Amino acid sequence: MPLWKIYHPANAFSEADKADLAEKITDVYGAVMPRFYVGILFQSVEPTQFFVGGKPSGQFVRIVMEHIARSFPNVEASRRFIDRINDILKPYVADRGLDWELHIDETPFDYWSINGYYPPRAKTPDEIRWREQNRASPRTHD
């Protein structure tokens, strides 16, 4: 499960921007896991409530990603992923004059459930079924 929390200035993104960005982010993950794993939370923050370097900032976007479904095997893989994400974000942040920062937390896979089910491991028959059905269901394999 990737969960994204995008803290942004109020009015930084239109509703169409949010939908488009959410779709692009989900596409990245959907190539390797069920799309329903992906959660994205847009949280607008007033400039007087977001401080960067001890000063109020109305031009800053902070993104926190929580990864559980997959872990990076090495630094090179994480850099490729981050570079891809930065390319997706560019039209929404850099091209609009916003500063941004992101980080990824990785939680162990075994500390996770969806609708009371423990998710199947990558590329197993159960995960393939979850991807096809785009929903959680009882596992049939270990």
C-alpha positions, 0 to 999 in steps of 0.5 A, a space after each residue: 500500500 502506498 499512501 501519499 499525503 500531499 500537504 500544499 498551499 490552499 488553491 495550489 491545485 484545482 480539483 482537475 489537477 488533483 484528479 489528474 495527478 492522482 491518476 498519474 501517481 496510481 499509474 506508476 504503482 498500478 504497473 506492479 500492484 493492484 491499483 486499489 492499494 494506492 491512496 492519495 490525500 491532498 491536504 491544503 494548508 494555509 500559509 500561516 500554518 506551514 513554516 519552512 525554516 522558521 518562516 511562514 511559507 505559501 509556496 511549499 509542497 511537502 509529500 510523505 509517501 508510505 510504502 508497504 506493498 513493495 520495498 526498494 532493493 537498493 538506492 539506485 532503484 529508489 533514485 529511479 523511482 524518485 526521479 520518475 515521481 519528480 518528473 510527474 510532479 514538475 508541471 504541478 509544482 516546479 512549473 508553477 513556482 512552488 518548492 517541494 520536498 518528498 520522502 518515503 517511509 517503508 513499513 515491513 510488509 507483514 505489518 499490514 492488512 486490507 479489509 481484514 485480509 493479509 495481502 498476498 506477496 508480489 506476483 503470486 496467484 492471489 495478487 494477480 487476482 487482486 489486480 484483476 479484480 481491483 479489490 481485496 478478497 480471501 487468499 487462496 495461497 500462502 
